């Protein structure tokens, strides 16, 4: 059974930092495109960042230069380092693993940026 478990969310002030983690089980994450998505209240889920097995990354324009996605294949875990957080980054952040027609989601972790 595939499980993606996110952690690391919380409340942070504008300009602050958080690091999200996504631990995968039931799959070998290095064989998947791993990504972070987010969904703010009343909005559609949107791509934040993705990373492939070779380490190539892709970012939404809104987070470029502030967020960094990385992976530790030995731990079957991916991370999202979020710096210079803004109130508009407030959302539930979801981890995704995708390969061919398979797509798996975590349960999400809340990130709230507020003073």
Secondary structure, 3 states (H helix, E strand, C coil): CCEEEEECCEEECCCCCEEEEEEEECCCHHHCEEEEEEECCCCCCEEEEEECCCCCEEECCCCCCCEEEEEECCCCEEEEEECCCCHHHCEEEEEEEEECCEEEECCCEEEEECC
